[in-house]
């Protein structure tokens, strides 16, 4: 069982540069360009799912001064190596940015919203002297489901869920925690790379007020004596500063979690704050990181990779809060209490796209995860049947899934409508 979970962590905890929704678009277009060997483009059409559109509408694109899906599409049409997957922006040529902007103005490119219920979906059609290439990316931000060039189908691999032999939802939370706790440093030491990677981008956001400057100004408030430099506030400004830098479009990678860079920041950086405040071995920190990522995956398997709910607050911060409870010596019951407290507290946090103000939500989520742990360790635990809180953490998480799938569908479309009207 542990081998399968470690394999899951290796698949779901990956470096990414830039917001993962624009990354997915750039990746899809670049793959279509490379598959058809298109050196010039006569026409390009890109359609994305409503959730991809929402999350890519206002976020900065690395190496440019632009935001949005159109720019992400144009960049993939002129540059980038699709073989790098979510790290594709590392190979974007600065000299090609002007070509991308020219393509956006040329009238050759069309970007729209696909009529689909899929959360992660990008379709691309490119026409040139080389013919026509069609591509679909779906299910995961880096999964190519279909590629056709002229009359030849090059790939037909529909996403049908996890390729492993188990569904993480068949596990209990305690089983996930047990496997993480008994894993060796040799097995999960790779997770420490994410700690270093996300610490680097956080430090950049603390050095200068990028984006909204939430992390920078939170740290300044501490230096000015307006806030205390405790664990909750340290988790807040570490996480917010990294989001400030990332959402501004800075060209630095982050370690993502379950397809989201901001999830990775929120699952990891509160643990960095803990380590900076308390002496913690690499082995113990790696186990805490495994717990955080696994719980993020577990909750997102219910609410979806993309939804109207802010998964940074609802799943990633729940994961880091639970891991901090464990680091503080909490029992399984107290870890469960942390999860119940988070669901009682932040389950109403909406996702209105990736943008600079995500740093505000990450700040709230990261600090609340720490507070939820402290409350639980001191006996304050949300009671069963209080709102959507169930009699077990598994029941509460399933209730979140029902809320996301059934209750938030209209909310999601309403959010998108509001955002489009303001463009």
N, C-alpha and C positions, 0 to 999 in steps of 0.2 A: 504493500500500500504506500509506503514512504517513497519508493522509487517513482511511482506514478505522480505523487504530489510534487516531488522535486522536479520531475520532467515538466509538470504544469508550471512551476515557478520559472523554469528556464524559458518556456514559451511566452509567458505573460509578463515577465520583468525584463524589459529590453530598453536599450538607449533609443532616444528619439530627439531630433532637432526640430523645433517648431511645434506649434499646436498640431495634434495628431489628425484632426479633420482636414485642414489644408494639406498636410503631409500626404494623406491618403489620396487626395485629388491629384497632387503633383506626381505622386508615385504611379497612379493609374495612367495618367496622360503620358508620362515618360516611358512606361512599359509599352503602351500602344505605339508610340513613336519608334521605339527600338524594334518592336516586333515587326513593324511594317517597313523598317529602314527608311523612314521618311526624313529627308534632308531639308525639304521645304514643304510648306503646307498650303493647300488651296482652300480647305475648309475643315473646321474642327467643331464638334458638338459635344458638350459635356453636360450630363444631367446627374444630379446628386439627390440623395434622400433628403427629406425635410430636416432631419436632425443634423446631417452633415452640413447643409446650407446654414442652419442656425448657428452651429458652432464655428463655422468658418467665415461668417459674415463680417465680423468686426475685429478679427485678431490679426496682429502683425505678422508679416511674412519675413522670415530671416533673410538677411542680405539685401533687403529692399526697404523703401519707405512706404510700401503699399500694404493694404489689408484686403482680405476677401477671397472668395472662390475663383473669381475671374483671373486674378493675378496668379493664384496657385496653379490654375489650369495653363495659363500662358507660359509660366516658367517651365512646367513639365514638357511643353511642346517644343522648347528650344534648348533645354539643358537638363543635366542630371542623369545619374546612373541608377536605373531601377533595381539593379542587383543589390544595392545597399539597403533596400527596404525603407524602414522608418528613419534611417539616417541619410536619406537622399539629399537633403539640403546641404550636406557637407560637400557635395560635388557640384553644386550649382555654380556656374561661372559668373563672376561679377560682370564681366564684359557682355554677357548675354541678357542682362536685366533690361537694357534698352531695347533689345530685340523683342523681349516679352511685352514690354509696354507698347511697342509698335504694333504687335500682333493684336493686342486688345483694341487698338484704335482702327484696325484695318477693315473691320466688318467681316472678317473671315471666321470669327469665333462666336459661338452661341453657347451660353451657359443657362441652364434652367433647373427646375425642381422636378424630379421624377415622381410619377404617380405610383408610389410604393409604400408599403407598411414596414419595409425593412429599415432598420436603424442605420446600418452601415452599408451604403450602396453608392457606387459611382459607375456610370456608363460613359464610354468614350467612343466617338467615331472620328477618324482622321482620314481625309482624302488628299491625295497628292498625285504626282506623276507615277508613283509606285503603286497606285491603286487605293483600296479602301481597307482600313483596319478597324475592327470593332472589338471592344474590350469591356468586361464587367468585373469590377472589384466588389466583393460583398462579404458579409458575415464578420470579417475581421478587417482591421485597417490595412493589412498587408496581404490579404488573400485574393489572388486572381482566380475568378470563377470561370471565365470564358474569354477566349481570344480567337478571333477569326481574321485572316488576311485574305482578301479577295474571296475565292471560293474554298479556301483551305481552313479548316478548323484546327487551330494549333493547340488549343487547350479547352477541355470541357470538364471542369472540376467544381460542381456546385458545392457551396458551403453547407454542410449538414450538421455542424456542431463540432464539438471537441473530437479530435481524431484518436484520443486515448480510449481505453476500454472502460472508463468509469465516468460518472457524472458527479461533480463535486457536491451536488445537492443531496446525494445519497449518504454523505458523511454527516455526522453530528459535529457541532462546533467543538465539543470536547475532543473528538477524535482528531480533528485538524490540529488542535493545540497540542495534543499528546505527541503526534508525529513530528511537529515542529520542535517540541521540547527535547525529544530523544534523537533528533538528527545531529550528526557530527559536523564539526567545522569543515572537514574535507567535503562533505556533501553540500553544504549551503553557504560556504565561505564566499562564493561568488556574489552573494547579495550585498556584501560590504562595498562592492564597487559602486553600487547605487548611492550609498551613503556619501562617498567621496564626490561623486559626480554632482549630486544635488546640493552638497555643501558648497561646491565651487560656484554654482549659479546664484545661490543664496547670498554668498559673500559679495558678489558683484552688485546685487540689488540693495545691499546694505551700504555699499560705498557711495552710491549716487541714487537720487530719486528717479528711477526709471518707472515707466508706466504711471500709475497713480501715486507711487511712492509710499504705499501703505506700510511696507516693512521698514523702509528708511525712516519714516516719520514716527512709527511706533517705537523704534529704537531711540530716536531723538527724544521722544517723550519720557522714556526711561532715564536717559542721561540728564534730562531737565527735572527729574524728580516727580513727574506727573503720573507715572506708572511704576509699579514695582518690577524688579528684574527677577521674577519668580519663574518656575517651570512653565506655567501656562502662557505667560507673556513671551517667554523666550521661544516656545514652540510657535506662537503666533507670529513673531517678527521674522524668524527664520523662514517659515513657510510662505508668508506673504511676500517677503523680499524676493524669493525665488520666482514666485508667480509674477510679480511686477516685471522682473527681467525677462521672463519667458514670454509673457503676453505682449511685451513691447516689441518682440521680434528679434531679440538678441541672438547672435549666432553661436549659441552654446548648447550642447546636448543635455538632456535630462534623462534620468532613469524612469521610465514609465511603469505603470502597473495596470494590467488588464486593459490595455489599449489606450490609456490616457496619461499624458505627461503630468497634468495637474493632480491626478490620482496618485501618481508616483511621488510627487512633492509632498502630498498630505499624508501618505502612508509612511514616508521615510523621515522627513525633517523633524517632526516632533520627537523622534527617537534620537536624532542628533542632539537636540536640545537636552534630552535626558542624559546622554553620554557626556555632554559638556559640563553638566551639573553634578553628575555622580560617576564615580569610577566604575567602568563597566568593561568586562573582557570582550574580546572579539567574538568568542564563541557565544556568549550570552546575547550580545547584540545581534549576531546573525540569526539566532533563534527568535528573537523578538521581531526582527524584520520578516522572517518567514511567517510568523503568526499574523503580522499586519497585512502582508500581501495576500495570504490565503484567505483571510476574512474579507478583504476587499473583493477578491474573486468570488467568494461564496455569496456575498450580498449582491454583487452585480449580476451573478447568474440568475437571480430572481428579478431584479429591477430592470435589467438590460444594460448593455454597454453604453447606449445613449438613450436618454429619456427626458421627461420634463422634470425629473428630480435631479438635484445636484448630487452626483455620486461622490464628489469630493467630501461633502459634509455627511452624507448618509452612509457611505461605505468605506471610503479611505480613512476618514478621521475616526470612524468606529474601529477600524482595524488598528490604527496607531494607538488609540485610547486603550483598547483591550491589551495591546502589547505592553503599554506602560503600566497597566495594572499588574501584569505578570512580572515585569521588571521590579516593581515595588513589593513583590512577594505576595501578591494577591492570590487567593484560592480560585478554583474554577467557578465557584458560586459568585465571587466578587468580579471576576472577568465577565460572567454572564450579566451581572448587575450593571457593569459599564456599558455593555451593548444595549441593554434595555433602556438605560438612561439616555443614550444617544438617539435611539428610535423615538422615545417619548419627546425628545427635545427638538431635533433637527429634521424630522421626517417631512416637514412642510417646506423645506428650502428648495426653491425652483431652480432649474437651469434655463437661463435665457441667453445661452450662447457663450462662446469663448471670447473674452475681451479683457481690457485692462481691469475692470472692476471685479473680475474673478478673484483678484488678490484680497478683496474685502471678504468674500465668502470663505476663502481658504484661511484667512486670519481667524474668522469666527469659528470655523470647523476645527482647526488645529488646537486652539485654546480650549474649546468646549470638550474635545476628546480628553484632554488632560483633566479638566474639571470633572467630567463624568467618572473618570477613574478615581479621583480623590473622593468624590461623593460616595461611590460604591464602597471604597475601602473604609469609609466611616459610617457605613450602614444606611446611607440614603440611596435606595433603589426603587425605581418606578414599579408600582404594583401591577400584577396581571389584571387584564381587562380594564386598565386605565387607557381609554382611547383605543389605539390599534395595538397596544402592547399585549402580547399573548402570554400564555402560561409558561412558555419556554422561549429561548432565543430563536430557535428554529421556527416556531409559530409566528413570532414577531417579524422575522425576516420574510416569511411567506406572505404575511399581511402586507408588507412593503411591496412585494411583487404584485399582489392584487391591486394595490393602490396605484402602482406605476402603470400596469397593463390596462386596467379598466377605468380607474378614476382620473388618470392624468392625460388620456388621449386627447380630449377636447382642450384641456389646458395647453398641451404642447402645440396644437394647431393655432390656438389663440395667441400664444406667445409669439409664434412665427409671424402671424398676421400683423401684430403690433410692430414687430421689428421691421417688417418689410414696408409698412406704411411710413415709417420714420426715415427711410433711406432717401 
